[in-house]
Amino acid sequence: MAPKTAPAAGGLWGELGLALLPTLTILLVLAFVEAFSRQRLPFASLASSAFLIYLDPRHRTNSVRTLALSQGAAAVIGFAARETLGVGYAAAALAMLATIVLMVLLDAVHPPAVSTALGFAFRSGPEINLALFGMALALVALLALLQRGSLWLLGRLEA
């Protein structure tokens, strides 16, 4: 069983307050996606990424480099698998395995990226937009930078 971390300053309300920024960011991303496209499934894993960034922004799994490499590669791999093999389990299996291997090789393991690969591999409609996913990913990366900046600023204010 994993050790429990100390509760954040402010108790439950402090924790909920800290969760507000990633929640608002993902809601903005979803509104942005809805304005341009009807595809929602490939973007669902970005919500997991945002929550992980909030939970532990200093962990290397949640670094901007890891987030961008793993999520970006997963989207491209899932899209390529679908285009090559068609929609189905073969494309999903290839996308999932290729994403995991690439994340390990690049030392950029971010588990929600596996869901991204599957989302793009299983997408059966005509609306696959990698550029739109890239813009949404950039917003989540901005969240990661804001979280790190907030922690740095809080550390400076407490010192």
C-alpha positions in Angstrom: 0.0 0.0 0.0 1.4 3.4 -1.0 2.2 5.8 1.9 -0.3 8.6 2.4 0.9 12.1 1.7 0.4 14.9 4.1 -2.8 16.9 3.5 -2.3 20.2 1.8 -2.5 23.4 3.8 -6.1 24.4 4.2 -7.4 20.9 4.6 -10.3 19.6 2.5 -11.2 23.1 1.2 -7.6 23.8 0.3 -7.4 20.6 -1.7 -10.6 21.4 -3.5 -9.3 24.9 -4.2 -6.2 23.5 -5.7 -8.2 21.1 -7.9 -10.1 24.0 -9.3 -7.4 25.1 -11.8 -7.0 21.7 -13.5 -10.8 21.3 -13.6 -11.4 24.7 -15.2 -8.5 24.1 -17.6 -10.1 20.8 -18.8 -13.5 22.4 -19.1 -12.0 25.1 -21.3 -10.2 22.5 -23.4 -13.5 20.6 -23.8 -15.3 23.8 -24.8 -12.5 24.6 -27.3 -12.8 21.1 -28.8 -16.6 21.3 -29.0 -16.3 24.5 -30.9 -14.3 22.9 -33.7 -15.1 19.2 -33.6 -17.4 16.5 -32.2 -14.6 14.2 -31.2 -14.4 13.9 -27.4 -12.9 10.5 -26.6 -9.3 11.2 -27.6 -9.3 14.2 -25.3 -10.6 12.4 -22.2 -7.0 11.3 -21.3 -6.0 14.9 -21.0 -8.3 15.2 -18.0 -6.3 12.4 -16.3 -3.1 14.3 -17.2 -4.4 17.5 -15.7 -5.4 15.7 -12.5 -1.9 14.0 -12.2 -0.3 17.4 -12.7 -2.4 18.8 -9.9 -1.7 15.8 -7.7 2.1 15.9 -8.0 3.4 18.6 -10.3 7.1 17.9 -9.4 7.0 14.2 -10.3 8.9 13.5 -13.5 5.8 11.7 -15.0 4.1 15.0 -14.9 6.8 17.2 -16.4 6.0 19.2 -19.5 8.6 17.3 -21.5 7.0 13.9 -20.5 3.5 15.1 -21.0 4.2 16.6 -24.5 6.3 13.7 -25.8 4.0 10.9 -24.5 0.7 12.4 -25.4 1.8 13.8 -28.7 3.4 10.6 -29.8 0.4 8.6 -28.6 -2.0 10.6 -30.7 0.2 10.2 -33.8 0.7 6.5 -33.2 -3.0 5.9 -32.6 -3.9 7.8 -35.7 -1.3 6.0 -37.8 -2.4 2.6 -36.5 -6.1 3.4 -37.4 -5.1 4.6 -40.9 -2.9 1.6 -41.5 -5.0 -1.2 -40.0 -8.5 0.3 -39.9 -10.7 0.7 -36.8 -10.5 -2.3 -34.5 -8.6 -4.3 -32.0 -5.5 -4.8 -34.2 -5.0 -1.1 -34.5 -5.7 -0.5 -30.8 -3.2 -3.2 -29.8 -0.5 -1.9 -32.1 -1.1 1.7 -30.9 -1.0 0.7 -27.3 2.1 -1.4 -27.5 4.0 1.1 -29.7 3.1 3.9 -27.4 4.3 2.0 -24.3 7.6 1.0 -26.0 8.2 4.5 -27.2 7.5 6.1 -23.8 10.0 3.7 -22.2 12.6 4.3 -24.8 12.3 8.1 -24.5 12.1 7.9 -20.7 8.8 9.8 -21.0 6.3 7.5 -19.3 2.9 9.2 -18.8 0.2 6.5 -18.3 -2.8 8.6 -19.6 -1.0 8.6 -23.0 -2.0 5.0 -23.5 -5.6 6.1 -23.4 -4.9 8.7 -26.0 -3.4 6.1 -28.4 -6.5 3.9 -27.9 -8.8 6.8 -28.4 -7.3 7.7 -31.7 -7.0 4.0 -32.8 -10.7 3.3 -32.0 -12.0 6.5 -33.5 -14.3 5.5 -36.4 -15.7 8.9 -37.5 -14.2 11.2 -40.1 -13.2 13.8 -37.5 -9.7 13.0 -36.5 -7.8 16.2 -36.0 -4.3 15.9 -34.7 -3.8 19.6 -34.9 -6.7 20.2 -32.6 -5.4 17.6 -30.1 -2.0 19.4 -30.3 -3.6 22.7 -29.3 -5.5 21.0 -26.4 -2.3 19.4 -25.3 -0.6 22.8 -25.3 -3.3 24.1 -22.9 -2.6 21.2 -20.5 1.1 21.8 -20.8 0.4 25.4 -19.9 -1.4 24.1 -16.8 1.7 22.2 -15.9 3.8 25.3 -16.1 1.2 27.3 -14.1 1.2 24.6 -11.4 5.0 24.7 -11.2 5.1 28.4 -11.1 2.5 28.5 -8.4 4.5 26.1 -6.3 7.6 28.1 -6.8 5.8 31.3 -5.9 4.3 29.7 -2.8 7.7 28.5 -1.7 9.2 32.0 -2.1 6.3 33.5 -0.1 6.7 31.0 2.7 10.5 31.4 3.0 
